[in-house]
Amino acid sequence: MPAAASVSIPKPTASGAGRSAPPIPGASRAPPPPPPPPSAPQKEMYKALYNFAGQEGEMNLVKGEEVEVKEKDDNGTLASKMAMWTKADV
């Protein structure tokens, strides 16, 4: 017959010394940071490939200048942030 295994069982103490209270979820942690603000929608930008001297009611562009597009028309014109119209092939 095999020998019985010995198991050690801790004895309870009268004062509960040596035992810690069960953890309270979230009690010891700082609250999480607030979520980041929503990002602004991506701006549609166009870069001038060459200088452009606009006619009356059109804007002038310098090569390399970037313009934010606010509105597109079916005929290829764009309304820029400067509230002027220019051709889309610039």
C-alpha positions as CSV (number, residue, x, y, z in Angstrom):
1,M,0.0,0.0,0.0
2,P,1.4,3.4,-1.0
3,A,2.2,6.0,1.7
4,A,-0.3,8.9,2.1
5,A,0.8,12.3,0.9
6,S,1.3,15.0,3.4
7,V,-0.6,18.3,2.9
8,S,0.1,21.4,4.8
9,I,-3.0,23.4,5.7
10,P,-2.5,26.9,7.1
11,K,-4.0,27.5,10.5
12,P,-6.4,30.5,10.8
13,T,-5.4,33.2,13.3
14,A,-7.8,34.9,15.7
15,S,-6.9,38.4,14.6
16,G,-6.6,37.7,10.9
17,A,-2.9,38.8,11.1
18,G,-0.9,37.8,8.0
19,R,-4.0,38.0,5.7
20,S,-4.6,40.9,3.4
21,A,-8.0,42.2,2.5
22,P,-9.3,41.1,-0.9
23,P,-8.4,43.6,-3.6
24,I,-11.2,46.1,-4.6
25,P,-11.2,46.4,-8.4
26,G,-10.0,49.9,-9.5
27,A,-9.3,51.1,-5.9
28,S,-5.6,51.2,-6.2
29,R,-5.4,52.5,-9.8
30,A,-5.7,56.0,-11.1
31,P,-8.6,56.5,-13.5
32,P,-7.7,56.2,-17.1
33,P,-6.9,59.3,-19.1
34,P,-9.7,60.8,-21.1
35,P,-9.8,59.8,-24.8
36,P,-8.1,62.1,-27.3
37,P,-10.3,64.6,-29.0
38,P,-11.5,63.6,-32.5
39,S,-9.1,64.5,-35.2
40,A,-10.2,67.2,-37.7
41,P,-11.1,65.9,-41.1
42,Q,-8.2,65.8,-43.5
43,K,-7.9,69.0,-45.6
44,E,-7.8,68.5,-49.4
45,M,-4.7,70.4,-50.5
46,Y,-3.4,71.1,-54.0
47,K,0.1,72.2,-54.8
48,A,0.8,74.6,-57.7
49,L,3.1,72.9,-60.2
50,Y,4.0,76.2,-61.9
51,N,3.3,80.0,-61.5
52,F,-0.2,81.0,-62.5
53,A,-1.3,84.6,-63.2
54,G,-5.1,84.5,-62.7
55,Q,-7.5,86.7,-64.7
56,E,-10.1,88.9,-63.0
57,G,-11.9,86.9,-60.3
58,E,-9.1,84.2,-60.2
59,M,-6.3,83.9,-57.8
60,N,-2.5,84.0,-58.6
61,L,-0.4,81.0,-57.7
62,V,3.3,80.6,-57.1
63,K,5.0,77.4,-58.0
64,G,5.0,75.1,-54.8
65,E,2.3,77.1,-53.1
66,E,-0.4,74.9,-51.4
67,V,-4.1,75.8,-51.5
68,E,-6.9,74.3,-49.4
69,V,-9.8,73.2,-51.6
70,K,-13.2,74.0,-50.2
71,E,-15.5,73.2,-53.2
72,K,-15.1,71.5,-56.6
73,D,-17.2,72.2,-59.7
74,D,-18.0,69.7,-62.4
75,N,-16.2,71.8,-65.0
76,G,-12.8,71.5,-63.3
77,T,-12.8,74.7,-61.2
78,L,-12.0,74.7,-57.5
79,A,-13.0,77.1,-54.7
80,S,-10.0,77.6,-52.5
81,K,-9.9,78.7,-48.9
82,M,-9.2,82.2,-50.2
83,A,-12.7,82.2,-51.7
84,M,-11.4,82.5,-55.3
85,W,-11.8,80.2,-58.2
86,T,-9.0,78.6,-60.1
87,K,-8.5,75.7,-62.6
88,A,-7.9,72.2,-61.2
89,D,-5.0,71.5,-63.6
90,V,-2.8,74.0,-61.9
